[in-house]
Amino acid sequence: MRCIDIMKSHVQTVSVTDTVQTAAQKMALANVGFLPVSDGATLVGTITDRDITIRAVASGRTPAECSVGEVMTRDIVACQPDDDLTTAEQLMAQTQKARLLVTDERGRLVGVLSLSDIAENEPNRRVARTLREVAAREAPRH
C-alpha cells in the first residue's frame, strides 16, 4: 500500500503570519491537532495543539497576539505520495512523529499521513511497533 492510498488530501493550512488563535480555531473546526504552515507557496513547518499549549499559552503569550511563526515547529518531516507505507512508518519511528506531510517532487503539500491513518489500514502488529517507537519521545512516567 502507498501513502497516497490512505493519506488525507483535504488539508487545512495556516500562514506564519496568522495568529495562534486563528490556528486553534482552524484546528477546532477541522477537528485536528496539527496544521501545516506555509510562507506563501512554501512549506516552512507545522503547528500542533501541543505547540500552542506549551510554547504560547504556558509561556503566558496571548494567542490573539502571538503569530504561528513564533511557536511553530520548523522541522518538516515528509514523505512522497508513492512511498510505501513501510517507508512512512520507518520515517515516523526514526523522527518520533505521529504525522507526516506528504509532498510532491517539488515539495508542495499534497496531503497528511497520520499514525491513525496507518492504524486503520495496516496489521495490528506493525502499527503497535510503530506506535511504540513514536511514543518513545514522551516523558517517562513515574
N, C-alpha and C positions, 0 to 999 in steps of 0.2 A: 504494500500500500504506500502511496506517496503523500506528501504533505498537502498537496492541492486537493486530495480526495476528502480530507476531513477538516481543513482549516476554515476559519470564519473569514469570509471575504468582504462582508459589510462591516467596516471598522470605523468607529468614531476616532477622530484625532483632535489634538489641540496644538496651538502655536506656543512658541516660547514666550511670547508676549501676553498670552491670555493670563488671567488671574487664576490662582489656585482655586478660588471659589467657582469659577467657570468650569475648570476641570472636574471638580467634585460634582457639580450639577450635571455635567455630561455623563459622568460615571453613574450617577443615580438614575438618570433617565434610561440609560442603556443597560442598567443592572450589571455593571462590570466594575472591576477594581484596578483596571490597567488601561492606559491610553498611550498610543504612540505620539511623539512630539515632533513637530516639523518646524522648520525655519523656511517658510516658502514651500518649495517643492522638495526640499532636502530633509530626510530624517536625521534628527540630532539626538534622540534619546527616547525615554519613556517616563511616564509618571504613574505611580501606583497610589492606591489608598494609603499604603504604608508610608510612602514618601511624604504625602500630605500630613499624615499624623505625626510622624517623627521629625521631619525637617521643617515643617511650618508650625503646626498647632502646638506641639510640645515645646518649641522654641519661643513661643509667645508671639509668633507672627500672625498678622491678621490675613486670613485667606482672601479677603476682598482687595487687599493692597499688595499682596505678595505675588510675584509672577511665577508662572510654571518654570521658566528658565532658571529661577533661583533655587528650586528644590528638586528638580527632576534628576533622574539617573541618566548619566551621559553615555554609559556603555550601551552599545547596540549589539544585541545578540540576535542573529538572523540565520535563517535557512532559506533555501530556494524551493519554489513550488514542486519541482520534480524530484527533490530529495526523498529518499526512502525514509519511512518513519523511524527506522532503526537509527539512521543518521541524526534525526532530530532528537530522539531520546538520548543518544550519546552526548549531544551538544547540551541538552538540558542538564544532564548529570554532571558534565565537566564544569559548567558555569553555575550550577545550582540555581537555575532559573526555571520557574514553572510555566513561563510563557515565552514564546519566540516570535519575533517579527518574521514574516515571510516576504521576501523581496525578490524582484526580478533581477535579471543580469545587470541592469543599470542602477540597482539599489533603490528602486521605487517600491513603496509598500503595496503589496497585493493581498495581504491577509495577516491573520494572527493565528498561531497554533498554541493551544494550551494543554497542560497535562490532563485536564478533564476531557479534552477532545480525544486524546490518545486513550484515556481510560475507557471511553465509550466504544472504542473500536479495536482494541488490542487485547491479547490474552492477559488474564489477571496476573500471572507470574511476572511477565515483563513490566507491566505497569507498576507493580509493587516494588520491583527492583529500582526502577527509575524514580519513583516517589521517595524511597529511602535515600537515594543519592541526592536528590534535590533538597529534601528536608534536612540534610546534614548541615545546612547553613544556619539553621535555627539555633538559638542559645540552648545549652544543655539544661535539662530540667533537674531540679533537686528533689 
